[in-house]
């Protein structure tokens, strides 16, 4: 329900109660006053008739009583007068008046108490006023008495007019109050709040260009003014946020470019170092080959050195290419056990040469949603790292497991472990603890990148007493 409607109903109800109550009180007082007037008039007339009848009865002039009654009927037809003797017999009555037993009974009570008895009949909406008076004329049978009955038609008519006027005035007042309240509430409260709500909806939709309105000098006007200030502050904050966002974007781009330059410089330094050394060896051996061209044994020995250094350069370039450019990930449901066993078969020869056993543990057939080639590359890099760290006569454990949501690949060795200071940098590109053996430090970086592309995580397990444990988790289902 609208605020204007609620206020209209509330004020209209209050006006109806207050004005109706005042009207009812006025009607009550009006009826009370009219009854008092009618009673006083009846008493005045009754006293006059009492005196006249007492004189006539003392003088035994019954004809005077009848004449008085006839004259009274001509003067006021709304009054009926009855004169009873001491024995209760009707001695006279005004024209067309009919006595009643109830009036006779009340008159006898008045005679006994020697006080006038007045009653309104009926009590709620009286139509007749009855006055009973005893006459101060003694006889052997007792005291005669008079009964006066006055019709109250005029009183009821006046009350009906007053009642109608009160209710009509109350209705008009309530309608005027309700209409005026509705119009004022609609104009000064409803419409401004409706415009404010419309502006709030526009602001919530992102449009801050609200039009200023004529200010009101009340609470609604203050609320509108504060809302306009709030929108202006919001607009300024949005402009400031846009500027900060744009500045942050420029900074991020600059940082990305700087990071690329740093990576490129680092990569160039590594390439210069890693490729420069074999090239120097190649150059020296090539010159030695030129000098000993006729020595077959020296030629074969130098050629073997050339092949070794060339393979070293080829491996380094291949690793660089795997970092800078990889084919798109093609994920599908893969039998993890079969894929890992294929990698283990490739490394069996190298493991025997190092006198290291590779032991695979798998809890049943495991399906995992992953790129098959990338899963084998992850397994290959991690198992090869474990072989490099394992001493002779040790074992590399490859455990496959997990639950309904995650696939777990855990590879552990019995090597010397990883120093505490090196653990935070293990997955950084170009970080290596085996630089003296020609390792570029890109293997674990590639592993982390491949695992993340397949929606998984890779980490070294801390707290082991000896060796190193690497744990890879991958989602088993497509997400």
Protein Blocks (a to p, Z undefined) as FASTA:
>chain_A
ZZklmmmmmmmmmmmmmmmmmmmmmmmmmmmmmmmmmmmmmmmmmmmmmmmmmmmmmnop
aklmmmmmmmmmmmmmmbccddddfkopafbdcehiacdfklmmmmmmmmmnopacdddd
dfklccbdcddddddddcfkbccdddddddfklmmmmmmmmmmmmmmmmmmmmmmmmmmm
mmmmmmmmmmmmmmmmmmmmmmmnopabbcdddddfbfklmmmmmmmmmmmmmmmmmmmm
mmmmmmmmmmmmmmmmmmmmmmmmmmmmmmmmmmmmmmmmmmmmmmmmmmmmmlmklmmm
mmmmmmmmmmmmmmmmmmmmmmmpccddddddddfklmmmmmmmmmmmmmmmnopacddd
dehjadddddfklmmmmmmmmmmmmmmmpcghiacddddeddfkbccdddddfbebjafk
lmmmmmpghiafklmnopgolmmmmmmmmmmmnopacdddehiaghjdddddddfbdZZ
